């Protein structure tokens, strides 16, 4: 899957799914509601940048800012 061509919300859903993480768990880790995550993933809501989530999410981020193996 070429996730770079997808809208940001769809990429979030893709990588969250790869980690087998529910929307609720992801929302809890971000300090947001499940409804917020759902709207972002369906591209109904444009998410404002959050503080770096590197320490809160089990997703490694490469220096280029792309998800890696973690």
C-alpha positions in Angstrom: 0.0 0.0 0.0 1.4 3.4 -1.0 0.1 5.3 2.1 2.0 8.5 1.0 -0.7 9.2 -1.5 -3.6 9.0 1.0 -5.0 11.9 2.9 -3.6 12.3 6.4 -6.6 10.8 8.1 -6.5 7.7 6.0 -2.8 7.3 6.7 -3.6 7.6 10.5 -6.2 4.8 10.1 -3.8 2.7 8.1 -0.9 2.9 10.6 -3.2 2.6 13.6 -4.6 -0.6 12.0 -1.2 -2.0 11.3 -0.5 -1.7 15.1 -3.9 -3.4 15.8 -4.8 -0.5 17.9 -8.5 0.4 18.4 -9.7 4.0 17.8 -10.5 4.2 21.6 -6.9 3.2 22.6 -5.4 5.5 20.1 -7.7 8.4 21.3 -6.8 7.7 24.9 -3.1 7.9 24.1 -3.6 11.2 22.3 -5.8 12.6 25.0 -8.7 12.9 22.5 -12.1 11.4 22.1 -12.8 8.3 20.0 -15.3 10.5 18.0 -12.4 12.9 17.2 -10.2 10.1 15.9 -13.1 8.7 13.9 -13.7 12.1 12.2 -10.0 12.7 11.5 -9.8 9.2 9.9 -12.9 9.8 7.8 -11.3 13.2 6.8 -14.3 15.1 8.2 -12.1 17.0 10.5 -8.7 18.4 9.9 -6.5 17.7 12.9 -4.4 20.5 14.3 -0.9 19.5 15.1 -0.5 17.9 18.5 2.7 18.0 20.6 5.2 15.3 19.6 3.6 12.0 20.2 6.8 10.0 19.9 6.8 9.1 23.6 3.1 8.3 23.7 2.6 6.1 20.7 4.1 2.7 19.9 5.1 3.8 16.4 8.7 4.6 15.6 9.2 7.7 13.5 12.2 8.0 11.3 14.3 11.2 11.0 12.3 11.9 7.8 9.1 11.9 9.9 7.8 8.7 8.3 6.5 5.8 10.4 9.0 3.0 10.7 9.3 -0.2 12.5 9.2 0.1 16.2 
